[in-house]
């Protein structure tokens, strides 16, 4: 059974940094597309970043480009989201998701493509 879990969410001040981690059991993440999504109170879920299983290419939402970086550590079966220069508008529950139905493809920020989701981790950016 595949399980996905994210952790690392905290409360930080504006301008601070956090690294979120995504771990999975029952699957090798390196063969599948991984996406990070977030949902703020009263807002729709938003695609933040993704990394492709085909070639390791990455994509980012315009709102986080230049501040967030997604990366894999295949040896640890982990995917990370490094978040720098955090802003209050980054406050949300962050979710990691895997696209097990489409191995060795190019990832997208379309949440509908992802079939296994973690429970989410809260990130709060406030002074």
C-alpha positions in Angstrom: 0.0 0.0 0.0 1.4 3.4 -1.0 1.5 6.1 1.6 2.7 9.6 1.2 3.6 11.9 4.1 4.9 15.4 4.2 6.5 17.2 7.1 8.5 20.2 8.0 5.8 22.8 8.2 6.3 25.5 10.9 5.5 29.0 11.8 8.2 31.4 10.5 8.6 35.2 10.1 8.5 36.9 6.7 11.7 36.5 4.9 12.5 33.2 6.6 13.1 29.8 5.1 11.7 26.3 5.5 12.3 23.0 3.9 9.4 20.6 3.5 10.0 16.9 3.0 7.9 14.4 1.2 8.4 10.7 2.1 6.6 7.7 0.7 6.3 4.0 1.6 5.5 1.3 -0.9 6.8 3.1 -3.9 10.1 4.5 -5.3 9.5 8.1 -5.8 12.2 8.5 -8.4 10.1 6.7 -11.0 7.1 9.0 -10.6 6.1 12.6 -10.9 5.9 14.5 -7.7 3.9 17.6 -7.0 3.7 20.1 -4.2 0.3 21.9 -3.7 -1.0 24.2 -1.1 -4.4 25.4 0.1 -5.0 28.6 2.1 -8.2 29.1 4.1 -11.0 30.1 1.8 -8.9 29.6 -1.3 -8.7 26.9 -4.0 -5.9 24.4 -4.0 -2.9 25.8 -5.9 -0.1 23.9 -7.7 3.2 25.1 -6.3 5.9 23.0 -7.9 6.5 19.6 -9.5 9.4 17.5 -10.7 9.3 15.1 -13.6 10.2 11.4 -13.6 11.2 11.4 -17.2 14.0 13.9 -17.1 14.0 15.6 -13.7 12.6 18.8 -15.1 10.8 21.1 -12.7 8.0 23.6 -12.9 6.9 26.3 -10.5 3.9 28.6 -10.0 4.7 32.2 -10.9 4.0 33.2 -7.3 7.0 31.1 -6.0 9.5 31.3 -8.9 12.9 32.3 -7.7 12.0 31.5 -4.1 11.1 27.8 -4.0 13.2 24.9 -5.2 12.0 21.3 -5.6 14.5 18.5 -5.5 14.8 14.7 -5.2 17.0 12.6 -3.0 16.5 9.1 -4.6 18.8 7.4 -2.1 16.5 8.5 0.7 13.3 8.2 -1.4 12.5 11.7 -0.5 11.4 14.9 -2.3 12.0 18.3 -0.8 10.6 21.8 -1.3 13.0 24.4 -0.2 11.2 27.7 0.5 13.1 30.9 0.8 12.1 34.5 1.4 8.7 33.4 2.7 5.9 35.8 2.6 2.6 35.9 4.5 0.7 34.9 1.3 2.6 31.6 1.4 0.6 30.6 4.5 -1.2 27.5 3.7 -1.4 23.7 4.2 1.1 22.2 1.9 0.5 18.8 0.3 2.8 16.4 -1.5 1.3 14.1 -4.2 2.5 11.4 -6.5 1.3 10.5 -10.0 1.6 6.8 -10.0 -0.4 6.3 -13.1 2.1 8.0 -15.4 5.6 6.9 -14.8 8.5 8.4 -16.8 6.5 11.3 -18.0 6.7 15.1 -17.7 5.0 16.4 -14.5 2.4 19.2 -14.5 0.8 21.3 -11.8 -2.6 19.8 -12.7 -3.8 18.3 -9.4 -6.1 16.0 -11.2 -3.1 14.0 -12.5 -2.0 13.0 -9.0 -3.5 10.0 -7.3 -1.8 9.6 -3.9 -1.8 12.5 -1.5 -0.4 13.2 1.9 -2.3 14.7 4.8 -0.6 18.0 4.6 1.6 20.1 6.7 0.9 23.7 7.9 3.1 26.6 7.0 2.4 29.9 8.6 4.3 33.0 7.8 3.6 35.8 10.2 5.4 38.5 12.2 
